[in-house]
Amino acid sequence: MSNLEAVTKALGFIERHLRDDITIADVAESVYYSLFHFSRVFNRAVLHTPYDYIMRRRLSEAGRELLNTGRKIIDIAFDFQFNNHETFSRAFKRMFRQNPMEWRKRKCRDPRL
């Protein structure tokens, strides 16, 4: 399997498991790469570390849910593997420059979604 194929399969694995408690080792194992080799190959191809990519995807999907559902913010946070409201809000604000409540109230649309 080429590195590009491995990264493509890894991206699919990540997308299928955004709501699951996965580790980078799980993703590397899904494409039969060592953790070190996978991290290096993934970073070169995607320009983000695997951890950063997973966090960005989870936050993007959480942002979409905030806009499209009336579910509680804490429930959405838990769905995307954030252990508490503060951690989720801090990460969300770092990525979107506003907290989840403001995001929902303003019905923000962001091209990263």
C-alpha positions in Angstrom: 0.0 0.0 0.0 1.4 3.4 -0.9 1.6 6.2 1.6 -1.2 8.1 -0.2 -3.5 5.0 0.0 -2.7 4.6 3.7 -3.5 8.3 4.4 -6.8 8.0 2.4 -7.8 4.9 4.4 -6.8 6.5 7.6 -9.0 9.5 6.8 -11.9 7.2 6.2 -11.2 5.4 9.5 -11.2 8.8 11.3 -14.5 9.9 9.6 -16.2 6.6 10.6 -15.0 6.9 14.2 -15.3 10.7 15.0 -17.7 9.9 17.8 -15.6 7.0 19.2 -12.8 7.0 21.7 -10.0 6.4 19.2 -6.3 6.9 19.6 -3.7 7.8 16.9 -2.3 4.2 17.5 -5.8 2.9 16.5 -5.6 4.9 13.3 -2.1 3.8 12.5 -3.0 0.2 13.2 -6.0 0.4 10.8 -3.5 1.0 8.0 -0.8 -1.4 9.3 1.8 1.3 10.0 3.8 1.9 13.1 2.7 4.9 15.1 5.9 6.9 14.3 5.8 6.2 10.6 2.1 6.8 10.3 2.4 10.2 12.2 5.2 11.3 9.9 3.4 10.2 6.7 0.1 11.7 7.7 1.6 15.0 8.8 3.4 15.4 5.4 0.2 14.6 3.4 -2.4 16.5 5.5 -0.2 19.2 7.0 -1.6 18.5 10.4 -0.7 16.0 13.0 -3.2 13.1 13.3 -4.3 14.4 16.7 -4.8 17.9 15.4 -6.8 16.7 12.4 -9.1 14.5 14.6 -9.7 17.4 16.9 -10.5 19.8 14.1 -12.9 17.3 12.5 -14.6 16.7 15.8 -15.0 20.4 16.4 -16.3 21.0 12.9 -18.9 18.3 13.2 -19.9 19.5 16.6 -20.2 23.0 15.2 -22.5 21.6 12.5 -24.7 19.9 15.1 -24.9 23.1 17.2 -26.4 24.8 14.2 -28.6 22.0 13.0 -30.0 20.6 16.2 -31.4 21.9 19.5 -29.4 19.3 21.5 -27.7 20.5 24.7 -24.1 21.6 24.2 -22.8 19.2 26.8 -24.4 16.3 25.0 -22.7 17.3 21.8 -19.4 17.7 23.6 -19.7 14.2 25.1 -20.7 12.7 21.6 -17.4 14.0 20.2 -15.3 12.7 23.1 -14.8 15.8 25.1 -15.0 14.9 28.8 -16.4 18.2 30.0 -18.0 21.4 28.9 -15.0 23.5 29.7 -12.6 21.5 27.6 -15.0 21.5 24.7 -15.7 25.3 25.0 -12.0 26.1 25.2 -11.1 24.0 22.1 -14.2 25.3 20.2 -13.3 28.9 21.0 -9.6 28.3 20.0 -10.8 27.0 16.6 -13.8 29.3 15.8 -13.0 32.3 18.0 -16.3 32.2 19.8 -17.8 29.9 22.3 -20.4 27.2 21.4 -23.3 29.2 22.8 -22.4 32.3 20.7 -21.9 30.1 17.7 -25.4 28.7 18.0 -27.1 32.1 18.8 -25.5 33.8 15.8 -26.1 30.8 13.5 -22.5 31.2 12.3 -21.5 29.7 9.1 -17.9 28.9 8.7 -16.2 27.6 5.6 -14.3 25.1 7.7 -17.6 23.2 8.1 
